[in-house]
Amino acid sequence: MSPAKSVDAIPLEVDEEIARFLDRLWLKQGVSQHTSAAYRTDLRSFQRFLSEYQQSQLLQVTSTDLERYLLWRRQNGFSPRSTSRALSALKKFYQYAVAERLCTSDPTTRLARPKQPQSIPHSLSEAEVEALLTAPDIDDPVQLRDKAMLEVLYATGLRVTELVNLQVDQIHFQQELVRVVGKGNKERLVPLGEEALDWLQRYFQDGRLQLHAQPSDWVFVTRRGGPLTRQAFWHRIRYYAQRADIRSHLSPHTLRHAFATHLLNHGADLRVLQMLLGHSDLSTTQIYTHVARERLQQLHASHHPRA
């Protein structure tokens, strides 16, 4: 039985403390709205569990309570990935609680994260990327905008959220760079490349004013002048993938993964790729070496005379 179904009410003082914690986290670390909402959900879920099974509250738990919660999640089929994120939210919350003297000790210090199988990101072949990039009808201003977005996404490896939130002053045409504001409000400079620059310029000249004639700070605008949501752009990607008859697995990060994989396949340095992708830890980038290694093995098997 799920505690979320049986106990809906969260004590007001607990909800207020969660809100204060998330405000502090945003001020100190600049977490995204998506992460903040996920942490809120995780903390409220744990409070519901406590209310139903332990008859206690968020600031009164022990490490045993947390171990029971992790066991409950495992027994109820939660994935290791979602449990790892929940544990991350709990660790940050209790670090905050100790710092604010709301708790005398951190009950999460001895808890280990659940082991996650290392998953290789799904990517597209270079031919599939080319088909996707040529799918939009550039005579239509909406599809010309989408064409420019796809070109920029593949040329830079931006996260979809970074792409849809691009503002005009972040594009530097003369330097051929885009200034990206990534996770934790960290900035990085990423080269655009001639093809992406060309389509950006064509979009600004021929499509943007047709979509919205009034001035706007956003690069990729809707007819109302605001930015696309990441969900709307994801729907656009799937539309063009169907038009291009691409049957490979797609995710909102598919072109980001293709950008990384194809760079490595063509000899890019892993440290350079780390900087371009905006990864704070090289271990996050190293997942792509598995993709590149598979490609090298295929090439060796196909072309080496004694493979």
C-alpha positions as CSV (number, residue, x, y, z in Angstrom):
1,M,0.0,0.0,0.0
2,S,1.3,3.4,-1.0
3,P,1.5,6.0,1.8
4,A,0.8,8.7,-0.8
5,K,-2.7,7.2,-1.3
6,S,-3.5,6.6,2.3
7,V,-2.1,9.8,3.9
8,D,-2.5,12.9,1.8
9,A,-2.1,15.6,4.4
10,I,1.4,17.0,5.1
11,P,1.8,18.8,8.5
12,L,1.9,22.5,7.8
13,E,5.1,23.1,9.7
14,V,6.8,20.3,7.8
15,D,5.7,21.8,4.4
16,E,6.9,25.2,5.5
17,E,10.3,23.8,6.5
18,I,10.6,22.0,3.1
19,A,9.9,25.3,1.4
20,R,12.5,27.1,3.4
21,F,15.1,24.4,2.6
22,L,14.3,24.6,-1.1
23,D,14.6,28.4,-1.0
24,R,18.0,28.1,0.7
25,L,19.1,25.4,-1.8
26,W,18.2,27.7,-4.7
27,L,20.0,30.7,-3.2
28,K,23.2,28.7,-2.5
29,Q,23.4,26.2,-5.4
30,G,21.0,27.6,-8.0
31,V,19.2,24.3,-8.5
32,S,16.7,24.3,-11.4
33,Q,12.9,24.4,-10.9
34,H,12.8,20.8,-12.1
35,T,15.2,19.6,-9.4
36,S,13.5,21.7,-6.8
37,A,10.1,20.2,-7.6
38,A,11.6,16.7,-7.6
39,Y,13.2,17.2,-4.2
40,R,9.9,18.6,-2.8
41,T,8.1,15.5,-4.1
42,D,10.7,13.2,-2.5
43,L,10.6,14.9,0.9
44,R,6.8,14.9,1.0
45,S,6.8,11.3,0.0
46,F,9.1,10.5,2.9
47,Q,6.9,12.5,5.3
48,R,3.9,10.5,4.2
49,F,5.8,7.3,4.8
50,L,6.7,8.5,8.3
51,S,3.1,9.5,9.1
52,E,1.7,6.2,8.1
53,Y,4.4,3.7,9.3
54,Q,6.5,5.4,11.9
55,Q,4.1,8.0,13.4
56,S,6.9,10.6,13.3
57,Q,7.9,13.7,11.4
58,L,10.7,14.7,9.1
59,L,12.8,16.4,11.8
60,Q,12.5,13.5,14.3
61,V,13.9,10.5,12.3
62,T,16.7,8.2,12.9
63,S,19.0,6.3,10.5
64,T,16.8,3.2,11.2
65,D,13.7,5.1,10.0
66,L,15.6,5.9,6.8
67,E,16.7,2.3,6.3
68,R,13.1,1.2,6.6
69,Y,12.1,3.8,4.0
70,L,14.7,2.6,1.6
71,L,13.6,-1.0,2.1
72,W,10.0,0.0,1.6
73,R,10.9,1.7,-1.7
74,R,12.8,-1.5,-2.8
75,Q,9.9,-3.7,-1.9
76,N,7.5,-1.5,-3.8
77,G,9.4,-1.5,-7.1
78,F,11.0,2.0,-7.1
79,S,14.0,2.1,-9.5
80,P,17.5,2.5,-8.1
81,R,17.8,5.8,-10.0
82,S,14.7,7.4,-8.4
83,T,15.7,6.1,-4.9
84,S,19.2,7.6,-5.4
85,R,17.6,10.9,-6.2
86,A,15.3,10.7,-3.1
87,L,18.3,9.9,-1.0
88,S,20.1,12.9,-2.4
89,A,17.2,15.1,-1.5
90,L,17.2,13.7,2.1
91,K,20.9,14.1,2.5
92,K,20.8,17.7,1.4
93,F,17.8,18.4,3.7
94,Y,19.4,16.9,6.8
95,Q,22.6,18.8,6.1
96,Y,20.5,21.9,6.0
97,A,18.6,20.9,9.2
98,V,21.9,20.3,11.1
99,A,23.3,23.6,9.9
100,E,20.1,25.4,11.0
101,R,20.2,23.5,14.4
102,L,16.8,21.9,13.6
103,C,18.4,18.5,14.2
104,T,21.3,17.5,16.5
105,S,22.7,15.0,14.0
106,D,22.4,13.9,10.4
107,P,20.7,10.5,10.1
108,T,21.8,10.0,6.5
109,T,25.6,10.0,7.1
110,R,26.0,6.2,7.0
111,L,23.5,5.5,4.2
112,A,24.9,4.3,0.9
113,R,23.3,5.1,-2.4
114,P,21.7,2.2,-4.2
115,K,23.9,0.8,-6.9
116,Q,22.7,1.7,-10.4
117,P,23.5,-0.2,-13.6
118,Q,25.7,1.9,-15.9
119,S,23.5,2.7,-18.8
120,I,24.9,3.7,-22.2
121,P,23.0,6.8,-23.6
122,H,20.9,6.1,-26.7
123,S,22.2,8.0,-29.6
124,L,21.6,8.4,-33.4
125,S,23.8,7.6,-36.3
126,E,25.2,10.4,-38.3
127,A,22.9,9.5,-41.2
128,E,19.9,9.6,-38.8
129,V,20.9,13.0,-37.5
130,E,21.2,14.3,-41.1
131,A,17.7,13.0,-41.8
132,L,16.4,14.6,-38.7
133,L,18.0,17.9,-39.5
134,T,16.6,18.0,-43.0
135,A,13.0,17.1,-42.0
136,P,11.7,20.6,-41.2
137,D,10.1,22.6,-44.1
138,I,12.2,25.8,-44.0
139,D,9.6,27.8,-46.0
140,D,7.4,27.7,-42.9
141,P,8.6,30.1,-40.1
142,V,7.8,27.7,-37.3
143,Q,9.7,24.9,-39.0
144,L,12.6,27.3,-39.9
145,R,12.8,28.1,-36.1
146,D,12.8,24.4,-35.4
147,K,15.5,23.8,-38.0
148,A,17.7,26.4,-36.3
149,M,17.0,24.8,-32.9
150,L,18.0,21.3,-34.1
151,E,21.1,22.6,-35.8
152,V,22.2,24.5,-32.6
153,L,21.4,21.5,-30.4
154,Y,23.5,19.1,-32.5
155,A,26.3,21.7,-32.9
156,T,26.7,22.5,-29.2
157,G,25.3,19.6,-27.2
158,L,23.2,21.9,-25.1
159,R,20.6,20.5,-22.7
160,V,17.1,21.1,-24.0
161,T,16.4,23.4,-21.1
162,E,19.5,25.4,-21.9
163,L,18.4,25.6,-25.6
164,V,14.8,26.8,-25.0
165,N,16.0,29.4,-22.5
166,L,18.6,31.0,-24.7
167,Q,18.4,34.7,-24.9
168,V,19.6,37.0,-27.7
169,D,22.6,38.4,-25.8
170,Q,24.0,34.9,-25.3
171,I,24.6,34.5,-29.0
172,H,27.9,36.0,-30.2
173,F,27.9,35.9,-34.0
174,Q,31.3,37.5,-34.6
175,Q,33.1,35.2,-32.1
176,E,30.9,32.2,-33.3
177,L,30.1,31.3,-29.7
178,V,27.1,30.8,-27.5
179,R,27.3,31.7,-23.8
180,V,25.4,29.0,-21.9
181,V,24.0,29.2,-18.4
182,G,23.9,25.7,-17.2
183,K,23.2,23.8,-14.0
184,G,24.0,25.7,-10.8
185,N,24.0,29.0,-12.9
186,K,27.5,28.0,-14.2
187,E,28.5,29.6,-17.4
188,R,30.4,28.1,-20.3
189,L,31.3,29.1,-23.8
190,V,30.5,26.7,-26.6
191,P,31.5,27.1,-30.3
192,L,28.5,27.2,-32.7
193,G,30.1,26.1,-36.0
194,E,29.4,27.4,-39.4
195,E,26.2,25.4,-40.2
196,A,24.5,26.3,-36.9
197,L,25.5,30.0,-37.3
198,D,24.1,30.0,-40.9
199,W,20.7,28.6,-39.9
200,L,20.5,30.9,-36.9
201,Q,21.1,33.9,-39.1
202,R,18.5,32.7,-41.6
203,Y,16.0,32.2,-38.8
204,F,16.6,35.8,-37.5
205,Q,16.3,37.2,-41.0
206,D,13.4,35.2,-42.4
207,G,11.5,33.5,-39.6
208,R,11.6,35.2,-36.2
209,L,9.8,38.4,-37.1
210,Q,7.1,36.4,-38.8
211,L,6.5,34.5,-35.6
212,H,6.4,37.5,-33.4
213,A,7.0,41.0,-34.7
214,Q,7.6,42.6,-31.3
215,P,11.0,42.7,-29.6
216,S,11.8,39.7,-27.4
217,D,14.8,38.7,-25.3
218,W,14.3,35.0,-26.3
219,V,16.1,33.5,-29.2
220,F,13.6,30.9,-30.2
221,V,10.1,32.4,-29.8
222,T,6.5,31.2,-30.1
223,R,3.9,33.3,-31.8
224,R,3.2,34.9,-28.4
225,G,6.8,36.1,-28.1
226,G,7.8,33.8,-25.3
227,P,10.1,30.8,-25.3
228,L,9.1,27.2,-26.1
229,T,8.7,24.9,-23.2
230,R,11.1,21.9,-23.2
231,Q,8.0,19.6,-23.5
232,A,6.8,21.5,-26.6
233,F,10.2,21.2,-28.2
234,W,10.4,17.5,-27.4
235,H,7.1,17.0,-29.2
236,R,8.6,18.9,-32.2
237,I,11.6,16.5,-32.2
238,R,9.3,13.5,-32.2
239,Y,7.3,15.0,-35.1
240,Y,10.4,15.4,-37.2
241,A,11.7,12.0,-36.3
242,Q,8.5,10.4,-37.5
243,R,8.7,12.5,-40.7
244,A,12.3,11.3,-41.2
245,D,11.3,7.7,-40.5
246,I,13.7,7.4,-37.6
247,R,12.9,4.4,-35.5
248,S,15.7,4.5,-33.0
249,H,15.0,5.3,-29.4
250,L,14.5,9.0,-28.8
251,S,14.8,11.0,-25.6
252,P,14.9,14.8,-25.0
253,H,18.7,14.4,-24.8
254,T,19.1,12.3,-28.0
255,L,20.9,15.1,-30.0
256,R,23.0,15.9,-26.9
257,H,24.1,12.3,-26.8
258,A,24.7,12.2,-30.6
259,F,26.8,15.4,-30.3
260,A,29.0,13.8,-27.6
261,T,29.2,10.4,-29.3
262,H,30.1,11.7,-32.7
263,L,32.7,14.1,-31.3
264,L,34.4,11.2,-29.6
265,N,34.1,9.0,-32.7
266,H,36.0,11.7,-34.6
267,G,38.8,11.9,-32.0
268,A,37.7,14.6,-29.5
269,D,39.4,14.7,-26.2
270,L,37.3,13.6,-23.2
271,R,38.3,16.7,-21.2
272,V,37.2,19.0,-24.0
273,L,33.9,17.1,-24.2
274,Q,33.4,17.6,-20.5
275,M,33.8,21.4,-20.8
276,L,31.4,21.5,-23.8
277,L,28.7,19.5,-22.1
278,G,29.1,21.4,-18.8
279,H,29.7,18.3,-16.7
280,S,31.2,19.2,-13.3
281,D,32.6,15.7,-12.9
282,L,34.6,13.8,-15.6
283,S,33.0,10.6,-14.5
284,T,29.7,11.8,-15.9
285,T,31.4,12.3,-19.3
286,Q,33.2,9.0,-19.3
287,I,29.9,7.1,-20.0
288,Y,30.4,8.2,-23.6
289,T,33.7,6.3,-23.9
290,H,31.7,3.1,-23.8
291,V,29.8,4.2,-26.9
292,A,32.9,5.2,-28.7
293,R,34.6,1.9,-27.7
294,E,31.8,0.0,-29.3
295,R,32.2,2.0,-32.5
296,L,36.0,1.3,-32.5
297,Q,35.3,-2.4,-32.1
298,Q,32.9,-2.4,-35.0
299,L,35.4,-0.6,-37.2
300,H,38.2,-3.0,-36.2
301,A,36.0,-6.0,-36.9
302,S,34.9,-4.6,-40.3
303,H,38.2,-3.4,-41.6
304,H,41.2,-5.2,-39.9
305,P,42.5,-8.1,-41.9
306,R,42.9,-10.3,-38.9
307,A,39.9,-9.2,-36.8
